[in-house]
Amino acid sequence: MATMYDVPAEALIEALAADLEDRLDEPEWAQFAKTGANRELPPEQENFWAVRAASLLRKVADNGPVGVERLATEYGGSKSGSNRYGVAPASRADGSRNVIRTILQQLEDEDLVRTAEGEGRWITPEGQQLLDETAADVLEELDRPELERYA
């Protein structure tokens, strides 16, 4: 059985996003919200919500238990102010906690993630199964001749 470590992260997230797009509802405010203080505009990607949900599900499975604060740090970036005229060095800004928290709550409603009190979020067996099945599908689709000799 293939696991999420057997396939490239980008291919796994893309396949997971296609599955989660039907299961999760993007809030009305999401099209106007920036994903962090370091961003100038909201995301322009059409299926951003599903892609971020797939990425979060993968990160929770890989790093769990993980909290919203740590995830916000991972989705953050460099912030350069408009009034600094390039004099001061850039500072660090976290990603949007509201976006992350809302997606995690939706994943909890789908029984893919659970909350451990005081520890953070864990992946559920259903969530791990979804990741493994998607990874197996992605592995089949990848054209990798070096793996054919092991099949």
C-alpha positions as CSV (number, residue, x, y, z in Angstrom):
1,M,0.0,0.0,0.0
2,A,1.3,3.4,-1.0
3,T,1.6,6.1,1.7
4,M,1.8,9.9,1.4
5,Y,5.6,9.6,1.6
6,D,5.8,7.6,-1.6
7,V,4.5,10.3,-3.9
8,P,5.5,14.0,-4.5
9,A,3.7,16.4,-2.2
10,E,2.5,18.6,-5.1
11,A,0.9,15.7,-6.9
12,L,-0.7,14.4,-3.7
13,I,-2.1,17.8,-2.7
14,E,-3.5,18.3,-6.2
15,A,-5.3,15.0,-6.2
16,L,-6.6,15.5,-2.6
17,A,-7.9,19.0,-3.5
18,A,-10.0,17.5,-6.3
19,D,-11.5,15.1,-3.8
20,L,-12.0,17.7,-1.0
21,E,-13.5,20.4,-3.4
22,D,-16.9,18.6,-3.2
23,R,-16.7,17.9,0.5
24,L,-15.8,21.4,1.8
25,D,-17.7,24.6,1.4
26,E,-15.7,27.8,1.0
27,P,-17.1,30.6,3.3
28,E,-18.3,33.8,1.6
29,W,-15.6,35.8,3.2
30,A,-12.8,33.7,1.9
31,Q,-12.8,35.4,-1.5
32,F,-12.0,38.7,0.2
33,A,-9.6,37.5,2.9
34,K,-5.8,37.7,2.6
35,T,-3.9,34.6,3.7
36,G,-1.5,36.5,5.8
37,A,-0.3,40.0,6.8
38,N,2.5,39.7,4.4
39,R,0.1,39.4,1.4
40,E,-1.2,42.3,-0.6
41,L,-4.2,40.6,-2.2
42,P,-6.4,37.6,-1.6
43,P,-5.6,34.4,-3.5
44,E,-6.6,34.4,-7.1
45,Q,-6.5,30.6,-7.5
46,E,-10.0,29.3,-8.2
47,N,-9.9,26.3,-6.0
48,F,-7.7,27.8,-3.3
49,W,-9.8,26.6,-0.4
50,A,-9.6,23.0,-1.5
51,V,-5.9,23.2,-2.2
52,R,-5.2,24.8,1.3
53,A,-7.4,22.1,2.9
54,A,-5.4,19.3,1.2
55,S,-2.2,20.9,2.2
56,L,-3.3,21.3,5.8
57,L,-4.5,17.6,5.9
58,R,-1.1,16.5,4.7
59,K,0.7,18.7,7.3
60,V,-1.4,17.4,10.1
61,A,-0.7,13.9,9.1
62,D,3.0,14.5,8.8
63,N,3.5,16.7,11.9
64,G,0.6,15.9,14.2
65,P,-0.3,16.8,16.8
66,V,0.0,20.3,15.5
67,G,-1.8,23.5,16.5
68,V,-3.0,26.5,14.6
69,E,-0.1,28.7,15.8
70,R,2.5,26.4,14.4
71,L,0.6,26.0,11.1
72,A,0.3,29.8,10.8
73,T,4.0,30.0,11.2
74,E,4.5,27.4,8.4
75,Y,2.2,29.3,6.0
76,G,3.7,32.7,6.8
77,G,6.5,34.5,5.0
78,S,8.6,37.6,4.7
79,K,6.9,40.9,5.2
80,S,8.3,44.1,3.8
81,G,6.6,47.4,4.8
82,S,5.7,50.1,2.3
83,N,7.0,52.9,4.5
84,R,10.5,51.5,5.1
85,Y,12.0,52.6,1.8
86,G,14.2,49.5,1.8
87,V,16.2,50.7,4.8
88,A,15.1,48.3,7.5
89,P,15.4,44.5,7.0
90,A,12.3,42.5,6.2
91,S,10.4,41.0,9.1
92,R,8.5,37.8,9.5
93,A,4.7,37.5,9.3
94,D,2.5,34.5,10.1
95,G,-0.2,33.2,7.9
96,S,-3.9,33.8,8.5
97,R,-5.1,31.8,11.6
98,N,-8.7,32.3,10.7
99,V,-8.3,30.6,7.3
100,I,-6.4,27.7,8.9
101,R,-8.8,27.3,11.9
102,T,-11.9,27.4,9.6
103,I,-10.4,24.7,7.3
104,L,-9.4,22.5,10.3
105,Q,-12.9,22.8,11.7
106,Q,-14.4,21.7,8.3
107,L,-11.9,18.8,8.2
108,E,-13.1,17.8,11.7
109,D,-16.7,17.9,10.6
110,E,-15.7,15.5,7.8
111,D,-14.0,13.2,10.4
112,L,-10.6,13.6,8.8
113,V,-9.0,15.4,11.7
114,R,-9.6,15.4,15.4
115,T,-8.7,17.7,18.3
116,A,-6.7,16.4,21.2
117,E,-7.2,18.8,24.1
118,G,-4.1,20.7,24.9
119,E,-2.1,19.0,22.2
120,G,-3.4,20.2,18.8
121,R,-4.9,18.4,15.8
122,W,-4.4,14.7,14.9
123,I,-5.3,12.9,11.8
124,T,-8.1,10.3,12.2
125,P,-8.0,6.8,10.7
126,E,-10.4,8.0,8.1
127,G,-8.1,10.9,7.2
128,Q,-5.1,8.6,7.0
129,Q,-7.1,6.2,4.8
130,L,-8.0,9.0,2.4
131,L,-4.4,10.1,2.2
132,D,-3.2,6.5,1.5
133,E,-5.8,5.8,-1.1
134,T,-5.1,9.1,-2.9
135,A,-1.4,8.4,-2.7
136,A,-2.0,5.0,-4.3
137,D,-4.0,6.6,-7.1
138,V,-1.4,9.2,-7.7
139,L,1.4,6.6,-7.7
140,E,-0.5,4.6,-10.4
141,E,-0.9,7.8,-12.5
142,L,2.7,8.8,-12.3
143,D,4.8,7.6,-15.2
144,R,7.8,6.2,-13.4
145,P,9.7,3.5,-15.3
146,E,12.1,2.9,-12.4
147,L,9.2,1.6,-10.3
148,E,7.9,-0.8,-12.9
149,R,10.7,-3.3,-12.2
150,Y,9.4,-3.6,-8.6
151,A,5.8,-4.1,-9.5
